[in-house]
Amino acid sequence: MERTCLAVILAAGDSTRMKSSKSKVLHPVAGRPMIAHVVEAVASAGISSVALVVGRNAEEVAKAASIDGVGIEAYLQQERLGTGHAVLAAREAIARGYDDVLVTYGDVPLQTDGPLKAARQGLAEGSDVVVIGFHTDRPTGYGRLLVTDGELIAIREEKDATDAERTVTWCNSGLMAINGRKALDLLSRIGNANAKGEFYLTDLVEIARSLGGRVTAVDAPEIEMTGCNNRAELAVIERFWQERRRREMMLAGVTMIAPETVFLSYDTVIGQDALIEPNVVFGPGAVIDSGAVIHAFSHIEGAHVSEGATVGPFARLRPGADLANGSKVGNFCEIKNGRIGEGAKVNHLTYIGDAVVGAGSNIGAGTITCNYDGVNKSETVIGENAFIGSNSSLVAPVTIGDGAYIASGSVITANVPADALALGRARQEIKPGRATLLRERALAIKAAKKAKG
């Protein structure tokens, strides 16, 4: 029988050092609130019950934390009296008697399921408390994990450590797992007889040992335990996240010519043998199929690029863009809610919005679909193997039939039948010598204004 587990996520910080009008845990990493990253890690560790301890922006934080398959209950922390006090804000949930209680933090968005599973395994093997630590070559400021014969004897804070203890490089992350059957009793024994008068979760180590319990520690990569307190640290976390995800993708068969210049979203999907050139940004909802090519300086969000399609350089795919196999969207083009058919080409300087472009069609430079009349948006439908001449404006709603030919510079306001030629431009007139007269008139007007002035 699987062990039950409750994750208590502490997310009630005031964001003082973030200098922000919103809760720290709402700030995004890879386009997603950091609290959602933490909940995802918890879910990956097999935990489906979360007690979210909230403070500022409580409703927004609870909403941002919600992901499929995880039951979340929010508990408001009215006062800030230390980490031990914060955990007990979720007393009602802890009292239900889970096998394991895992305590983590909403501002540690790089954590993964590995250390969380290891901590739970420690409980399954008989520990009452399992602390998650990390090794670092810069331990100054962190509490040190003092281990003897496989058991965690104490967490020694920097100010209280001896010279020998300060040489220890295994440090406390703040994350821990607690025997769920004993959690309330252990937590209720935490006192506040310290300089700040706060209830510290780290006191559980001494409390559990004093009651004859076993306390152990497990290791986590230092990067995963990186916390966020200000905007500078947020940028560092973003960099770490991007580096990790890029590496995962490249090892899975994606080519990135200059990976440090490619920015991914939390849900970006890129298939094997896709090629990503430098300076490409993926917003949420981008799916790039195998063998697609994304040229430099392109921005893709909420879009699907099929196998063998090419995008850019300098292209923008907005939500709803869907490129079929072998299609092309070239430089300085924008596609919004537009389906580009198999083998179709939208080569340059073009806007396709709320439109369907049939297979094999060619859209000339400077073409725009006029999809918005100031109130409503309407659709343009272009059939298969149609040719749209350069600098054409297609005023929606309008349908261009299969094989139709639109002459360059046309403004099309009515449907065009299949295989028809449509011209929607004024007839050209030539008036010999008129340019000279216009210039002379303009100069005369200019001279008259100067004389008056």
Secondary structure per residue as TSV (DSSP state, phi and psi in degrees):
chain	resnum	aa	ss	phi	psi
A	1	M	-	360.0	132.3
A	2	E	-	-70.7	145.1
A	3	R	-	-75.7	140.0
A	4	T	-	-84.5	151.5
A	5	C	E	-147.8	138.0
A	6	L	E	-111.4	129.6
A	7	A	E	-99.6	123.0
A	8	V	E	-100.1	114.1
A	9	I	E	-106.5	118.2
A	10	L	E	-86.3	116.8
A	11	A	E	-142.2	38.8
A	12	A	-	-106.8	12.8
A	13	G	-	-62.2	155.7
A	14	D	-	-90.3	-3.6
A	15	S	-	62.4	27.9
A	16	T	T	-57.0	-47.4
A	17	R	T	-77.9	-15.4
A	18	M	T	-74.2	-17.3
A	19	K	T	51.9	54.9
A	20	S	-	-131.4	153.2
A	21	S	S	-84.7	-1.6
A	22	K	S	-131.8	163.4
A	23	S	-	-56.0	141.9
A	24	K	G	-54.1	-42.0
A	25	V	G	-73.5	-5.7
A	26	L	G	-87.2	-11.5
A	27	H	S	-69.8	139.0
A	28	P	E	-84.2	147.1
A	29	V	E	-124.5	122.6
A	30	A	T	55.6	39.0
A	31	G	T	77.9	14.2
A	32	R	E	-138.2	136.5
A	33	P	E	-53.7	138.7
A	34	M	H	-59.9	-29.6
A	35	I	H	-62.6	-33.7
A	36	A	H	-67.7	-33.9
A	37	H	H	-62.1	-40.6
A	38	V	H	-66.5	-44.2
A	39	V	H	-62.8	-38.1
A	40	E	H	-62.7	-41.2
A	41	A	H	-63.0	-41.7
A	42	V	H	-62.4	-44.1
A	43	A	H	-62.8	-38.9
A	44	S	H	-66.4	-22.0
A	45	A	T	-85.1	7.6
A	46	G	T	85.4	20.1
A	47	I	-	-106.8	121.7
A	48	S	-	-110.9	-0.8
A	49	S	E	-117.9	124.5
A	50	V	E	-128.1	130.0
A	51	A	E	-102.8	112.6
A	52	L	E	-100.2	114.5
A	53	V	E	-90.7	114.7
A	54	V	E	-120.8	162.7
A	55	G	-	-140.1	-97.5
A	56	R	T	-63.9	140.7
A	57	N	T	51.5	44.4
A	58	A	H	-54.5	-47.9
A	59	E	H	-65.4	-42.4
A	60	E	H	-65.1	-39.2
A	61	V	H	-65.0	-45.0
A	62	A	H	-61.6	-39.8
A	63	K	H	-66.4	-43.2
A	64	A	H	-65.5	-28.2
A	65	A	H	-79.6	-14.0
A	66	S	-	-73.5	120.2
A	67	I	-	-132.5	157.5
A	68	D	T	-59.4	138.8
A	69	G	T	85.8	1.0
A	70	V	-	-122.6	124.0
A	71	G	E	-86.5	122.4
A	72	I	E	-118.6	129.5
A	73	E	E	-118.6	131.1
A	74	A	E	-97.8	138.5
A	75	Y	E	-126.8	124.7
A	76	L	E	-83.1	126.4
A	77	Q	-	-93.4	107.9
A	78	Q	-	-73.7	-38.9
A	79	E	S	-120.0	156.7
A	80	R	-	-108.1	93.5
A	81	L	-	-122.0	31.4
A	82	G	-	104.3	166.8
A	83	T	H	-65.9	-37.6
A	84	G	H	-62.9	-41.2
A	85	H	H	-65.5	-38.6
A	86	A	H	-62.7	-42.9
A	87	V	H	-62.6	-38.6
A	88	L	G	-71.8	-8.2
A	89	A	G	-62.3	-24.6
A	90	A	G	-98.0	27.6
A	91	R	H	-51.9	-43.5
A	92	E	H	-57.7	-43.1
A	93	A	H	-71.0	-43.2
A	94	I	H	-60.8	-34.6
A	95	A	T	-68.3	-9.0
A	96	R	T	-73.0	-11.3
A	97	G	-	84.7	47.0
A	98	Y	-	-70.1	156.9
A	99	D	S	-66.7	-43.5
A	100	D	E	-124.5	145.6
A	101	V	E	-124.8	120.2
A	102	L	E	-107.2	128.3
A	103	V	E	-109.7	123.7
A	104	T	E	-139.7	-176.7
A	105	Y	E	-127.0	142.9
A	106	G	T	-76.0	-8.0
A	107	D	T	-109.4	25.9
A	108	V	-	-123.1	71.5
A	109	P	T	-78.1	-6.4
A	110	L	T	-91.5	-3.3
A	111	Q	-	-64.1	147.1
A	112	T	-	-122.0	177.6
A	113	D	H	-73.4	-20.8
A	114	G	H	-54.8	-59.2
A	115	P	H	-62.8	-33.1
A	116	L	H	-65.1	-42.6
A	117	K	H	-64.7	-39.8
A	118	A	H	-63.3	-39.3
A	119	A	H	-65.6	-41.5
A	120	R	H	-65.3	-36.5
A	121	Q	H	-63.3	-36.4
A	122	G	H	-61.2	-38.9
A	123	L	H	-65.6	-42.1
A	124	A	H	-61.9	-27.0
A	125	E	T	-91.4	5.6
A	126	G	T	115.9	-2.5
A	127	S	-	-76.4	147.3
A	128	D	S	-89.4	-29.5
A	129	V	E	-138.3	134.1
A	130	V	E	-126.2	119.6
A	131	V	E	-96.5	137.4
A	132	I	E	-94.6	121.0
A	133	G	E	-117.3	177.2
A	134	F	E	-147.6	148.3
A	135	H	E	-93.4	139.3
A	136	T	-	-148.1	150.4
A	137	D	S	-90.3	6.2
A	138	R	-	-129.9	68.6
A	139	P	-	-79.9	-9.4
A	140	T	T	-55.2	129.4
A	141	G	T	98.2	-17.2
A	142	Y	S	-95.8	153.0
A	143	G	-	-72.0	136.3
A	144	R	E	-92.9	141.9
A	145	L	E	-90.9	116.6
A	146	L	E	-102.1	113.1
A	147	V	E	-117.4	133.9
A	148	T	E	-133.3	126.2
A	149	D	T	52.3	40.9
A	150	G	T	81.8	-2.2
A	151	E	E	-112.9	144.1
A	152	L	E	-80.7	113.8
A	153	I	E	-82.5	-39.8
A	154	A	E	-164.4	159.5
A	155	I	E	-109.3	111.2
A	156	R	E	-100.7	118.1
A	157	E	-	-70.1	152.9
A	158	E	G	-52.4	-46.2
A	159	K	G	-68.1	-21.4
A	160	D	G	-101.6	-4.5
A	161	A	-	-80.5	148.2
A	162	T	-	-78.0	170.3
A	163	D	H	-58.5	-40.8
A	164	A	H	-65.8	-40.1
A	165	E	H	-69.0	-27.8
A	166	R	H	-70.9	-15.2
A	167	T	T	-80.4	-11.0
A	168	V	-	-68.1	134.4
A	169	T	-	-108.9	3.5
A	170	W	E	-92.6	118.3
A	171	C	E	-119.2	158.6
A	172	N	E	-81.2	127.8
A	173	S	E	-87.1	-19.2
A	174	G	E	97.3	-19.0
A	175	L	E	-83.3	142.3
A	176	M	E	-157.4	161.7
A	177	A	E	-117.9	142.6
A	178	I	E	-128.8	141.4
A	179	N	E	-55.8	116.1
A	180	G	T	-64.2	-28.2
A	181	R	T	-74.2	-21.1
A	182	K	T	-112.1	-1.2
A	183	A	H	-58.5	-48.3
A	184	L	H	-63.5	-41.2
A	185	D	H	-63.2	-46.0
A	186	L	H	-63.6	-45.8
A	187	L	H	-64.6	-36.5
A	188	S	H	-70.1	-16.4
A	189	R	T	-86.0	-8.1
A	190	I	-	-68.7	127.2
A	191	G	-	-103.6	178.2
A	192	N	-	-125.2	31.9
A	193	A	-	-81.8	70.0
A	194	N	S	-144.9	174.5
A	195	A	T	-58.8	-34.6
A	196	K	T	-91.9	-9.8
A	197	G	-	66.7	32.7
A	198	E	-	-112.6	162.8
A	199	F	-	-100.7	111.5
A	200	Y	-	-98.2	128.2
A	201	L	G	-62.1	-30.7
A	202	T	G	-62.8	-19.3
A	203	D	G	-65.1	-14.6
A	204	L	H	-61.1	-29.0
A	205	V	H	-60.0	-52.6
A	206	E	H	-66.4	-40.2
A	207	I	H	-63.6	-48.2
A	208	A	H	-62.2	-41.4
A	209	R	H	-66.8	-36.5
A	210	S	H	-66.3	-22.1
A	211	L	T	-95.9	9.5
A	212	G	T	86.7	8.9
A	213	G	-	-82.8	162.3
A	214	R	-	-98.1	134.6
A	215	V	E	-125.3	129.2
A	216	T	E	-132.2	175.6
A	217	A	E	-136.2	148.6
A	218	V	E	-124.2	160.5
A	219	D	E	-103.0	148.8
A	220	A	E	-134.6	151.6
A	221	P	-	-60.0	140.3
A	222	E	T	-56.6	-42.5
A	223	I	G	-58.6	-40.7
A	224	E	G	-63.0	-24.6
A	225	M	G	-95.7	11.1
A	226	T	-	-67.2	121.2
A	227	G	-	-95.9	165.5
A	228	C	-	-122.0	121.8
A	229	N	-	-121.4	-21.1
A	230	N	S	-149.3	177.1
A	231	R	H	-66.0	-33.5
A	232	A	H	-64.4	-42.7
A	233	E	H	-68.9	-32.0
A	234	L	H	-61.4	-41.3
A	235	A	H	-65.5	-37.8
A	236	V	H	-64.4	-43.2
A	237	I	H	-62.6	-41.8
A	238	E	H	-58.7	-43.9
A	239	R	H	-62.7	-45.6
A	240	F	H	-60.7	-44.2
A	241	W	H	-61.4	-46.3
A	242	Q	H	-63.0	-43.3
A	243	E	H	-61.1	-43.5
A	244	R	H	-64.2	-44.9
A	245	R	H	-71.2	-38.4
A	246	R	H	-60.0	-44.1
A	247	R	H	-62.1	-43.6
A	248	E	H	-57.9	-43.4
A	249	M	H	-67.6	-42.6
A	250	M	H	-65.3	-38.5
A	251	L	H	-67.6	-20.6
A	252	A	T	-90.2	1.5
A	253	G	T	110.5	10.4
A	254	V	-	-91.5	135.5
A	255	T	E	-96.1	125.5
A	256	M	E	-124.1	116.6
A	257	I	S	-66.7	-43.1
A	258	A	S	-132.9	79.1
A	259	P	G	-57.7	-30.7
A	260	E	G	-66.2	-13.0
A	261	T	G	-102.0	-0.4
A	262	V	-	-98.4	130.6
A	263	F	B	-118.4	124.3
A	264	L	-	-104.5	156.3
A	265	S	-	-97.9	165.9
A	266	Y	T	-58.9	-26.1
A	267	D	T	-114.8	14.8
A	268	T	-	-61.8	132.5
A	269	V	E	-119.5	123.8
A	270	I	E	-130.7	126.8
A	271	G	-	-81.8	165.4
A	272	Q	T	-58.9	141.8
A	273	D	T	69.1	9.1
A	274	A	-	-71.8	149.9
A	275	L	E	-117.7	124.9
A	276	I	E	-116.5	115.2
A	277	E	-	-80.5	175.3
A	278	P	S	-63.9	154.2
A	279	N	S	60.3	51.1
A	280	V	-	-112.4	137.4
A	281	V	E	-119.4	127.6
A	282	F	E	-108.2	119.3
A	283	G	-	-85.9	-178.3
A	284	P	T	-58.6	146.1
A	285	G	T	81.7	20.1
A	286	A	-	-92.6	130.6
A	287	V	E	-127.0	119.7
A	288	I	E	-115.9	118.4
A	289	D	-	-79.8	168.6
A	290	S	T	-56.2	138.5
A	291	G	T	79.5	-1.5
A	292	A	-	-73.9	156.1
A	293	V	E	-123.3	125.0
A	294	I	E	-111.9	110.0
A	295	H	-	-78.0	169.9
A	296	A	T	-59.8	150.6
A	297	F	T	61.4	36.3
A	298	S	-	-103.1	153.3
A	299	H	E	-127.3	123.8
A	300	I	E	-129.8	126.0
A	301	E	-	-146.4	131.3
A	302	G	S	60.4	32.2
A	303	A	-	-128.5	158.5
A	304	H	E	-123.2	126.5
A	305	V	E	-116.7	116.7
A	306	S	-	-81.6	173.2
A	307	E	T	-57.1	131.6
A	308	G	T	78.7	-1.9
A	309	A	-	-78.9	156.5
A	310	T	E	-127.9	146.5
A	311	V	E	-133.5	133.0
A	312	G	-	86.3	-168.1
A	313	P	S	-72.2	165.4
A	314	F	S	56.0	47.6
A	315	A	-	-112.2	154.5
A	316	R	E	-127.9	121.2
A	317	L	E	-107.7	117.7
A	318	R	-	-98.2	172.4
A	319	P	T	-53.0	135.0
A	320	G	T	93.6	-5.6
A	321	A	-	-70.9	134.3
A	322	D	E	-141.9	108.9
A	323	L	E	-102.1	122.9
A	324	A	-	-78.8	172.9
A	325	N	T	-53.6	132.9
A	326	G	T	71.5	6.6
A	327	S	-	-79.8	168.8
A	328	K	E	-140.6	131.9
A	329	V	E	-122.6	114.2
A	330	G	E	-93.7	-154.3
A	331	N	E	-73.4	139.6
A	332	F	T	56.3	43.4
A	333	C	-	-114.2	150.4
A	334	E	E	-130.0	129.6
A	335	I	E	-121.1	126.8
A	336	K	E	-133.6	121.5
A	337	N	E	48.7	49.3
A	338	G	E	-130.5	135.4
A	339	R	E	-102.5	120.8
A	340	I	E	-104.6	116.4
A	341	G	-	-70.0	170.2
A	342	E	T	-57.7	126.2
A	343	G	T	73.4	0.8
A	344	A	-	-71.9	154.4
A	345	K	E	-128.1	127.3
A	346	V	E	-123.1	87.4
A	347	N	E	-79.1	-41.4
A	348	H	E	-164.1	146.9
A	349	L	S	55.3	46.6
A	350	T	-	-135.3	146.2
A	351	Y	E	-118.6	122.2
A	352	I	E	-119.4	109.6
A	353	G	E	-129.6	135.3
A	354	D	E	51.8	58.0
A	355	A	E	-145.7	161.0
A	356	V	E	-124.1	126.4
A	357	V	E	-113.1	119.2
A	358	G	-	-70.0	163.6
A	359	A	T	-57.6	137.8
A	360	G	T	76.8	-0.3
A	361	S	-	-76.9	155.9
A	362	N	E	-122.9	125.9
A	363	I	E	-108.3	116.4
A	364	G	-	-73.3	163.2
A	365	A	T	-59.6	139.1
A	366	G	T	80.9	5.0
A	367	T	-	-74.6	140.9
A	368	I	E	-133.7	144.5
A	369	T	E	-95.0	121.1
A	370	C	E	-88.5	87.2
A	371	N	-	-94.0	-8.2
A	372	Y	B	-129.2	126.3
A	373	D	-	-101.4	12.8
A	374	G	S	98.9	-16.1
A	375	V	S	-129.8	-52.4
A	376	N	-	-118.0	154.6
A	377	K	B	-107.5	137.4
A	378	S	-	-127.6	163.9
A	379	E	-	-102.1	143.4
A	380	T	E	-109.2	131.0
A	381	V	E	-118.7	120.7
A	382	I	E	-112.8	124.5
A	383	G	-	-72.7	-172.1
A	384	E	T	-78.0	146.1
A	385	N	T	55.7	29.3
A	386	A	-	-83.4	157.5
A	387	F	E	-123.8	120.4
A	388	I	E	-109.2	112.9
A	389	G	-	-66.5	158.7
A	390	S	T	-58.9	147.7
A	391	N	T	61.2	36.7
A	392	S	-	-97.8	148.1
A	393	S	E	-118.5	121.2
A	394	L	E	-105.3	109.1
A	395	V	E	-90.0	108.8
A	396	A	S	-75.3	152.4
A	397	P	S	-79.7	133.7
A	398	V	E	-155.2	149.9
A	399	T	E	-125.8	130.6
A	400	I	E	-108.2	120.7
A	401	G	-	-71.5	167.6
A	402	D	T	-55.5	134.7
A	403	G	T	70.8	5.5
A	404	A	-	-68.8	157.4
A	405	Y	E	-126.9	120.8
A	406	I	E	-105.0	120.0
A	407	A	-	-66.6	146.8
A	408	S	T	-57.6	142.8
A	409	G	T	77.5	15.1
A	410	S	-	-87.8	148.9
A	411	V	E	-111.0	112.2
A	412	I	E	-102.7	118.9
A	413	T	-	-118.5	-4.9
A	414	A	S	-130.5	156.3
A	415	N	-	-59.6	144.9
A	416	V	B	-115.3	121.9
A	417	P	-	-65.1	163.9
A	418	A	T	-58.3	139.8
A	419	D	T	62.7	14.3
A	420	A	-	-91.2	157.0
A	421	L	E	-102.2	130.3
A	422	A	E	-122.1	131.5
A	423	L	-	-123.1	127.7
A	424	G	-	-131.8	57.0
A	425	R	S	-140.0	157.4
A	426	A	-	-69.2	147.5
A	427	R	-	-69.6	135.7
A	428	Q	-	-73.3	135.8
A	429	E	-	-123.7	145.2
A	430	I	-	-122.2	128.2
A	431	K	-	-122.0	98.1
A	432	P	T	-55.8	136.1
A	433	G	T	76.7	-8.5
A	434	R	H	-65.6	-29.3
A	435	A	H	-62.4	-39.6
A	436	T	H	-62.6	-43.6
A	437	L	H	-62.0	-40.8
A	438	L	H	-63.9	-40.9
A	439	R	H	-66.3	-42.3
A	440	E	H	-63.5	-41.4
A	441	R	H	-62.3	-43.8
A	442	A	H	-63.3	-40.2
A	443	L	H	-66.4	-37.5
A	444	A	H	-64.9	-42.2
A	445	I	H	-63.7	-41.7
A	446	K	H	-62.4	-43.3
A	447	A	H	-65.1	-36.9
A	448	A	H	-66.2	-41.3
A	449	K	H	-64.7	-37.1
A	450	K	H	-66.9	-40.0
A	451	A	H	-64.7	-38.2
A	452	K	H	-68.4	-33.8
A	453	G	-	-78.0	360.0
